[in-house]
C-alpha cells in the first residue's frame, strides 16, 4: 500500500494542481448566482414636510435601519459594499398606522441592472408629536492641540444662543449643545464654521436627524499666540530703615512662559521686577501677580500661560553690625593741604574708627583696604579735628575723627629750633 501511495508522487502532485486550476477556471467561467446580505443600511426620510408643515414632529419607532439581500452573479455581488446601496422611507406613503414603505436600490452604475434586491424590513413606523422649540446656550469644546510653541488664548462664538426644534420628547432630552473646534497644529488666530451636537443628561449624543438647530452651525473664532520662556529677575529698590540693610532676596519661579504677538515677544528677553524695600526692618514676604505686572509693562497683548500666577519674594533685612578698627598714621591719606603748609597728626592717644555695614563685608576689612582719608580743603595754619572718611564704597559707613595741625613748611635752609 505504501508503495502504491508513493509511486510517481511528482506526477500525482502535478495532477492535483492541474485539477484545482481547472476547477477554479470552471467556477469563474460559470460565475454562479449568489446571495449576500448587507446589514444595517441607514434609511433616509424623504418628504417629511407632509408632517412638519402641519406643526407636528415625529420620532422613528422602528425601521431606521434595514438589511438588504442582494442576489446576482458572484463577480458582481462580490464587488459591492454597503455604500453602494440606498434605502428611503417616503412619508407621502404614510398609512393610517403611521407606517411608510421602505424602498431600496443599488446605486452602483455597474451593478444596478445586474442584481435583485430584497429586504427584511418593509416599513418605517413613526409616532407623531407636537413640535417644540427651546433656546440653548452653546458650549465650545476644543479638539486637538496647537503646535508646540503656541498657545490658545481663548474662543468666541458668532452666536452663543441657538434654537433647538423637534418632537417634544426629543427636545426634552437635550441637556446641552456643543460646538467642536479643531485646534490640531494651528499656529495663528482663525475662524471656523462648526456643526452643533446635542447631548442628553447622561452625556450621550442625540441623533441629529431628530433635531433641528437654528442656526445650523456657528462660527467659532480661536485666538492663538506664539509663546516664549523668559527669565525672571527681581531687584530691590529703595533702602530699608536707617541702620538696616538687605542681606538676601530670594524669589521663585525663576522663569515664566509668555504668550503674545510675535512683534511683542521679540522685544522681551527678560522680565525684570523691582521690589521696593524702603522702610523695611525685618524679614518680609510678598507676592507679585505676574499678569498684572505684564499688563503694566506690555499691555493686554501679553500674558502668562503657566499655572504659576505670581512670583513669591522673600526679603531678609537685618541691622548693620559695628566693628572698631585701630589705625596708624600711615593708614590715613591727608588730602588738599594748602600750598606752603604741611601737616602733622596727633597720635598721642591712638586713633580708632568705627565701621558699620554688612557682616559679610566687615569680616574681611582691614585699615589698609579701607582707603581712609581726611580732606583739609580751605584750611590754613592751625589745629583742626576732622572726620575720617573712606573711599571703600557705599556698602560701609565710617565714623571717627583725627586731630591735625597745619603749619608752614620748614625749608632746608632755615635753622631748626
Secondary structure in CASP SS format (residue, H / E / C, confidence):
PFRMAT SS
TARGET T0000
AUTHOR 0000-0000-0000
METHOD secondary structure of the structure
MODEL  1
X C 1.00
X H 1.00
X H 1.00
X H 1.00
X H 1.00
X H 1.00
X C 1.00
X C 1.00
X H 1.00
X H 1.00
X H 1.00
X H 1.00
X H 1.00
X H 1.00
X H 1.00
X H 1.00
X H 1.00
X H 1.00
X H 1.00
X H 1.00
X H 1.00
X H 1.00
X H 1.00
X H 1.00
X H 1.00
X H 1.00
X H 1.00
X H 1.00
X H 1.00
X H 1.00
X C 1.00
X C 1.00
X E 1.00
X E 1.00
X E 1.00
X E 1.00
X E 1.00
X E 1.00
X E 1.00
X E 1.00
X E 1.00
X E 1.00
X E 1.00
X E 1.00
X E 1.00
X E 1.00
X C 1.00
X C 1.00
X H 1.00
X H 1.00
X H 1.00
X H 1.00
X C 1.00
X C 1.00
X C 1.00
X E 1.00
X E 1.00
X E 1.00
X E 1.00
X E 1.00
X E 1.00
X E 1.00
X C 1.00
X C 1.00
X E 1.00
X E 1.00
X E 1.00
X E 1.00
X E 1.00
X E 1.00
X E 1.00
X E 1.00
X E 1.00
X H 1.00
X H 1.00
X H 1.00
X H 1.00
X C 1.00
X C 1.00
X C 1.00
X C 1.00
X H 1.00
X H 1.00
X H 1.00
X E 1.00
X E 1.00
X E 1.00
X E 1.00
X E 1.00
X E 1.00
X H 1.00
X H 1.00
X H 1.00
X C 1.00
X C 1.00
X C 1.00
X C 1.00
X C 1.00
X E 1.00
X E 1.00
X E 1.00
X E 1.00
X E 1.00
X E 1.00
X E 1.00
X E 1.00
X C 1.00
X C 1.00
X C 1.00
X C 1.00
X C 1.00
X C 1.00
X C 1.00
X C 1.00
X E 1.00
X E 1.00
X E 1.00
X E 1.00
X E 1.00
X C 1.00
X C 1.00
X C 1.00
X E 1.00
X E 1.00
X E 1.00
X E 1.00
X E 1.00
X E 1.00
X E 1.00
X E 1.00
X E 1.00
X E 1.00
X E 1.00
X E 1.00
X E 1.00
X E 1.00
X E 1.00
X E 1.00
X E 1.00
X E 1.00
X E 1.00
X E 1.00
X E 1.00
X C 1.00
X C 1.00
X C 1.00
X C 1.00
X C 1.00
X C 1.00
X E 1.00
X E 1.00
X E 1.00
X E 1.00
X E 1.00
X E 1.00
X E 1.00
X E 1.00
X C 1.00
X C 1.00
X C 1.00
X E 1.00
X E 1.00
X E 1.00
X E 1.00
X E 1.00
X E 1.00
X E 1.00
X H 1.00
X H 1.00
X H 1.00
X H 1.00
X H 1.00
X H 1.00
X C 1.00
X C 1.00
X E 1.00
X E 1.00
X E 1.00
X E 1.00
X E 1.00
X E 1.00
X E 1.00
X C 1.00
X C 1.00
X C 1.00
X C 1.00
X C 1.00
X C 1.00
X C 1.00
X E 1.00
X E 1.00
X E 1.00
X E 1.00
X E 1.00
X E 1.00
X E 1.00
X E 1.00
X E 1.00
X E 1.00
X C 1.00
X C 1.00
X C 1.00
X C 1.00
X C 1.00
X E 1.00
X C 1.00
X C 1.00
X H 1.00
X H 1.00
X H 1.00
X E 1.00
X E 1.00
X E 1.00
X E 1.00
X C 1.00
X C 1.00
X E 1.00
X E 1.00
X E 1.00
X E 1.00
X E 1.00
X E 1.00
X E 1.00
X E 1.00
X E 1.00
X E 1.00
X E 1.00
X E 1.00
X E 1.00
X E 1.00
X E 1.00
X E 1.00
X E 1.00
X E 1.00
X E 1.00
X E 1.00
X E 1.00
X C 1.00
X C 1.00
X C 1.00
X C 1.00
X C 1.00
X C 1.00
X E 1.00
X E 1.00
X E 1.00
X E 1.00
X E 1.00
X E 1.00
X E 1.00
X E 1.00
X E 1.00
X C 1.00
X C 1.00
X E 1.00
X E 1.00
X E 1.00
X E 1.00
X E 1.00
X E 1.00
X C 1.00
X H 1.00
X H 1.00
X H 1.00
X H 1.00
X C 1.00
X C 1.00
X C 1.00
X C 1.00
X E 1.00
X E 1.00
X E 1.00
X E 1.00
X E 1.00
X E 1.00
X E 1.00
X C 1.00
X C 1.00
X C 1.00
X C 1.00
X C 1.00
X C 1.00
X C 1.00
X E 1.00
X E 1.00
X E 1.00
X E 1.00
X E 1.00
X E 1.00
X H 1.00
X H 1.00
X H 1.00
X H 1.00
X H 1.00
X H 1.00
X H 1.00
X H 1.00
X H 1.00
X H 1.00
X H 1.00
X H 1.00
X E 1.00
X E 1.00
X E 1.00
X C 1.00
X C 1.00
X C 1.00
X C 1.00
X C 1.00
X E 1.00
X E 1.00
X E 1.00
X E 1.00
X E 1.00
X E 1.00
X E 1.00
X E 1.00
X E 1.00
X E 1.00
X C 1.00
X E 1.00
X E 1.00
X E 1.00
X E 1.00
X E 1.00
X E 1.00
X E 1.00
X C 1.00
X H 1.00
X H 1.00
X H 1.00
X E 1.00
X E 1.00
X E 1.00
X E 1.00
X C 1.00
X C 1.00
X C 1.00
X C 1.00
X C 1.00
X E 1.00
X E 1.00
X E 1.00
X E 1.00
X E 1.00
X C 1.00
X C 1.00
X C 1.00
X C 1.00
X C 1.00
X E 1.00
X E 1.00
X E 1.00
X E 1.00
X E 1.00
X E 1.00
X E 1.00
X C 1.00
X H 1.00
X H 1.00
X H 1.00
X H 1.00
X C 1.00
X C 1.00
X C 1.00
X C 1.00
X C 1.00
X H 1.00
X H 1.00
X H 1.00
X C 1.00
X E 1.00
X E 1.00
X E 1.00
X E 1.00
X C 1.00
X C 1.00
X C 1.00
X C 1.00
X C 1.00
X C 1.00
X E 1.00
X E 1.00
X E 1.00
X E 1.00
X E 1.00
X E 1.00
X C 1.00
X E 1.00
X E 1.00
X C 1.00
X C 1.00
X C 1.00
X C 1.00
X C 1.00
X E 1.00
X E 1.00
X E 1.00
X E 1.00
X C 1.00
X E 1.00
X E 1.00
X E 1.00
X E 1.00
X E 1.00
X E 1.00
X E 1.00
X E 1.00
X C 1.00
X C 1.00
X C 1.00
X C 1.00
X C 1.00
X C 1.00
X C 1.00
X C 1.00
X C 1.00
END
